[in-house]
Structure formats: structure tokens, C-alpha cells
Amino acid sequence: MSTKATAARIYEYGEPDVFRFETMDVPDPVGHEVLVRNTVIGLNFVDIYYRRGTLPVPEFPAIIGDEASGVVEAVGPNVTLVKVGDRVAYADAFGAYTTVRLYPEDRLTVIPDGVTDDQAASSLLKGLTARYLLKETVQLHEGDTVLYHAAAGGVGQIFTQWARSLGIHVIGTVSTAEKAQIALQAGCTVVVNYSTEDFVERTFELTGGQGVKAVYDSVGKDTFRGSLAVLKPRGTLVQFGNASGFPEPINPFELAPRALYLTWAILPHYNNTPEALAASSADLFYAIKSGILKVDPTNIYRFDQLIHAHQQTRTATHRRRNSTARLDTESAQCGQVKQKVRQSAALIENSNQRASFDR
């Protein structure tokens, strides 16, 4: 027996109109598999990379999408970590642009009471990323000062809110005045517009010439050398993206004069066991429930507006927000799905389901 699902597939790389909505059969779960009906699908900027071909998909046709929340509808005979009816979420997982899917039980996290499906799907990928950057890559303490590039982004806003609650001062960099306001509202102590200011010079001014304990850089080529320059002795550059391209190679002996550290951090290595994923997710969900983090989506699209949602990411404003898409599968006819989507992180929701979107 199988379950009908509606998926947004791509058969080639290209512009948003490459998506095709199609009906497919999802087999019953076996072994440690779980059948999840997505209620909210996270839309993240990395989805654009996969759609365009900047990052390769495993094969065509492909179902992209990295995160979602949903409800467990069936479990394989060996599943022990979740049960039918549980609300669950997953992140960093290819294939989320669908109403129903199979997923391994040990990569699911149960959503607790007090956290909505919208909040889980709009924050899990970005929130887990912000958490390992803030709490695991560098040992930070109350009173420390760090520099965070692209502070108005989805990860940046969560990182900054969380850092502020821990007494850590964040100097955020942005590229426009509008993004500066977003970063300040999220909790940056100071914001530097690097399109009009030299962030290296400004950082030293703000720190009395000392520099910062850590720099978090997802921009890459355009900021890499400056990021190293503003570190204080024994400081750490945490590279976790390359929006402007890959930095030029560096000779490790260049780090020696100030005993600097350089790391390229990726999420899978910080949540590589069920126990680690559960602990990280619990920490994130606690921060949401306690009000430390504000992650509610602010805009809604229907799932059949997925093409429009991708088009909206061309503008800076939409890139820096989360969106929620509701997929109303109960009113689906002939494989067509009616859906609504919200914008703040991107989410796709299914009447019982949704999704989320941001870099």
C-alpha cells in the first residue's frame, strides 16, 4: 500500500518556473523509516542554490527543500523514537518540497508543546546553525565582543537575539540601511554598513583597537581577509558560507603572529547523533518557548505560489525574512494542491502542513 503525495519537482536547473507540481506514491515505511505528512515546509536560501545549480542535486528529477515540520502518520516496525500522531520537525534534509515523505527516525526531533509548527519549520535549520555557531565553535562568555557578517539574515537574527540574552556583544555588518534596522532590532550592539564604511577600521574603533574574540562569516571572499584582520590574539574566524565566492587560499603560517584559529563549520558534524540532535533541538525550542527567540513567520504563500516565493527571494527584504506556506492537501484534486504561505522564514503548510524560506 502507498500514500499519495504532491511534490514540487525540478527536471533541470533554472529560474523559479522550473518547478512542476506532480502527484507521486510514497510507500509504507519499513525498518526505521517514518511516514511524515509535512505541515510546514521550510524555504531557505540554499534552496535557490539547488534550483539554480549553484549546488548540485543528486539526480533529476529532484525534490529540493531542507526542512519541514509535520505529523507522524505511520512508522516502520523497528521505530522506537517517535509514534503516530507526534508533531516532528527535521532540518538539513533534502526533499522537503512535498506533502508526504519517508524519513529516518533518528533524524527527526519531536516538537514540544508551546512551540508551533510554524515556529519549528521557520527556525530549525537556522536555529540549530545559530546555536552551534554561538555555543560550540568558540567558547564565549558574558562580556565578549564578536563580529557577525550579514547580521540581518535569518541565521544572523537568531544568533544575535540569543547572544544578547547571554550578555555577548555583537557588532553586526550589513549592506543597506534597511538591513541595519533589522539587525539592530534583533539585538546587535552596533551595526556597520560595509557598503559605506570600512568594517575593519570601524571594528577597531569600537573595540579600542583590541579587535574581537570571534568573527562569524558566511560572506566569504569579500570579507575573509578583513575578518582575519579584526581578530584579537587567539581569536577565531568561523567561516560557514561563501555568498560572495570562495576566499583565496591562505598559508597557515599567516595565522601564527596572533595565534589565530580558523574553522569552517557545518551543521551535520554538530548534530551527528540522535542524542546531539535532541539536545540541540531542546535548547532551541526552550529559547523559543521562553521568549528569548522571536521566530514567528510574518508572511504566507500558498504552496502553489512556490514559484512566486522563489521569485521574491531576489529582493533583499524577502531574503532576510521567514515565510510559511500552507499546503491544503485535503482540498487537492487531480494532484493539484491549494496552499497558503507566510513570509518570515519560508514555510510550506498543508492545512495541517507548512514550509519555511531564508539563507
N, C-alpha and C positions, 0 to 999 in steps of 0.2 A: 504494500500500500504506500501511497505517497501523498504529499500535501502540495496544493497549488500555491505558487508564489508569483508575484510580479516583480521583475527586476529591471534596472536601467543598465543596459549593456553597451559596450563600445566594441566596434569591429575594426577600428583603426584609430590612430591618433588624430587630433584636430581640435576645432573650435567646439563650443558647447553643443552645437546641433548634431554632434556625432552620437549622442545618446539615443538608444532605441528602447522603448518600453516593451517588454516581452513577458509572456507567461511561461513558467517552467515548472517542472515537477521536482519536488525535494523529497528524497527517500526517507523512510523512517530511520531514526538514529540507531546505531549499533555500538557496541563496546562502550567507550567513554564519551560518546557523542551526545549532544543536547540539541533538541529542536527548539529554536528561539523564534518567536514572532516579534519582529522589531516594532517597537512603538515610537522610538525616536532615533533617527539616524544622524550621526554627527557629520557635518560637512566641514572639512578642513582644507587649508590652502594646499596641502600636499596632494589633495585630490586633483587640483589643477595640473600639478606636475605630471601625474599619471595620465590624465586625459590628453595633455599636450604631447606626451612622450619625453618630457624632460627626465622623468624617471621611467624605466621600462616596466610594462606589465608582464606577468609570467607567460601569458599566451592570449590570443584572441579566439573567440570573443571574451571580453573581460568585464567583470563586475568590480568596480572600484569602491572606495569608501573605507574609512579606517575605524570608525567607532559607531556604536549604537547602544541604546537600551531597549529592553523588551521583556517579554514574559515567556517563561519556560512552558512549552506545550507538550513535550514528550521527552523522555530520557532513554538512553541505551541501558541495557541490562547491567552494566558494570558501574553506572554512575552513582556516586555517594555524596558528592559535594553540594548538589542542588536538587530540587524536587519540582514537580509540576506545580505551576502557579507562582513560583518565585519570580520576583522582579530582578532582572540581572542587567549588567552592562559589560561591554568589552571595548577594548581600545587597541590601536596598533595592529589591526586585523583586517587584511584585505578582504573585500567582498561584501561590504555593508549595504550597498545600494540595492536592497531587496526587502520584500516584506517578510520573508521567512528564510531561515538558513540553518544549517547544522554548524555546531561549534563545539570545540573540546571543553569539557567541564573544568579543567584545571586552569583555563584562561578566562573564565567568567568570574565576575565579582557580584555578589548579591547587594542590591540597593536597599539600604535600611529605611525604616520609617522616618519621616522627617526630611527626606530628600526625594524630589520629584524625578520622574523620568526625564523631563526637560533638563533639569539641573545636571543629572548624571551624564546625559548624552552631550550636553554642551560643555562639559568640564572634564570628563575623564581623561582624554588624551592630553589636553593642555594642562590639566591639573596635576596628573602624575608626572608630566615633564617638569612643570614648575617645582614640584616637590623634590624630585631628585636633584635638580639644579641647586635649589636653596638649602636642602638639608643633608645631601650626601656627597656632592662633588667637592665641596670645600667646608671645613669646619668654621662656621660663622658664629659670632657671639653678639650679644646686645652691645650696641655702640659702634659696631663695624660699619664701614662705608664700602659700597660696591658700585660698579658701573654696569648698567644694563642697556644694551643697544636694542633699538626698536621696542621701546617700553610701552608703546600704545597697542602692541599686538596682543593677541589672545593669551599666549603664554606670559607675556610681559605684564599684563594687567593682573593676572592671578599671582605671579611671582611677587609683584610689588605690594599687593594687598597683604599677602602672607608675611613678607619681610617686615613690613611696617608693624604688624602685630607682635613680632619678635624683637622689636627695637633696633632693627637694622636699617641704616640709611641708604637709600637708593638714589643714585644720580642716573636719571634716565635720558637716553638720547632719542630724538625723533627727527623727522624730516620736514614737518609742516607745523604751523601754529595751531591748527585744529588738533593734530595728534598730541601736541604739547598739553593742551587742556585735558585730553583723555588720560594722559599719563599722570598729570597732577591729581586728577580726581581719583585715580587708582591708588595714590599714596606716595608717589615719588617725592623725595625731599626737594630736589631741584631737577629741572628739565633743561637739557641743552639741545637746541635746534642745530644739528650739524650741517644743515644747508646754508646757514648764515653765520655759524660760529665754529671755531676750531675746538673740537671737543677735547683734544689733548691739553691745550692751553687752559681751557676753562676748568677742566678737572683738577689740574694742579692749583689753580686759583682757589677752587672750592675746598681743597684739602690742605691748604697752607704749604703746598709744594711737596707733600708726602706721597701722594698717589693713593690708590685704593687697594684693598686686600684681594679683590677678585673682579674680573670682568667677565660678563656673560654675553657672548657674541654669536648671533645667528645670521649676521650680515655677510661676513666672510671677507672677501678680497679687499673691499673698500675701507674696512675698519681694522683689519688684522694688525697691521704694524702699529697703528695708534693705540690699539688695545694693549699690546705688549708694553708700549712706552709709558702708559699711565699706572702700571703696576708698581706697588711699593716692593722693597726687597722681600723675597719669599712669597710674593703674590702669585695668584693662579689665573691664567686665562682659560676659561671654559668655553670652548668652541662647540657649537651644537647646530650649526646651519651654514649655508653658503648662498644666501639670497642674491648677492652681487657677484658670485663666482668663487671658485676655489682660491685661497691665498697662495702666494708664491711659496715654494719650499723654503724651509728655514734650517740653518745649521744649528744643531742643538747647543753648540758651544756659545751661541749668541745669548743663551739664557743664563750663562754662568755668572756674569758680573753682578747680577742681583739675585742669583739663585732662584730663578723663576720656575714656575711649573706651567705646563701646557697639556691640556687634555681635550680630546674630542669625545664627548659623552653622548650615548644613545640610550633610549629608554629600555629596550629589551634586556640589557645587562643589569638593570636596577630592579627589574621585576621578573627575574628568570625562574622563579619557583612559585607554586601556588601560595606558599606562606608569605613570601615577599610581596606578591601582588595583593594579597588580602590585607597585609599590614599597611601598605601604601594607600590602598583604597580607603581603608578605615580612617586613616589620618586625614585624607582629603574630604571624606564625607563628614567627619566631625567638624572640620573647618567650615564647611558649608552650613551644617545644622546650627553651629554656634554663632553664625553671622560674621565670622572672620572674612569669608569669601562671598562676594556677590557674583553669582554666575548665571542668573536667570536670563534666558534669551529675550530679546526685545523686538524681533520681527518674525513673521510667519509666512512661509510659502507653502503651497500645495506641492506634493511630490511630482505632480505633472508639470510643475513650474521649475523643475530641477535645472532645465536649460537656462531659464531666466536667472536663477540663483547663481549659476556659474558665470553668467554674463555680468552680474552685479559685482563679482569679486574683482573686476577690472578697475573699480574705483577704490581709492584708499579707504574711504569711510566704511564700505561694506567689508573690506578685508579685515578690518580691525574689530568686527563685531561677530556675535554669535547668532545663528539662525536656527529655527526649529521648523521642520516640515512634518505635517501630519499626513499619514497615508491611510485613507479611509477604505480599507480593503473590503469591508462589509458591503460597500456600495459599488464594488468593482463589477464591471460587466464586460464580457468578451476580452478579458485580460486588461481592461483599462481601469486605472485606479484614480479616484478623486482624492486629493490631498491638500493640506494646508501647511505652510511653513513659516516659522518665525525667524527673525534675524537678530542675532546677538552672538551666537557661535553658530554654525548652521546645523539645524536638526531636521530630521525627516520623521514624521509621525504617522501612525497608521490608524487613526480613530481610536485604536488602542496603541498606536505606534508613532514614532518620530525620528528625526535626524539632526546633526549639527555641522557647522562650517567656519573655519578660520585657519590662519597659519600658525 
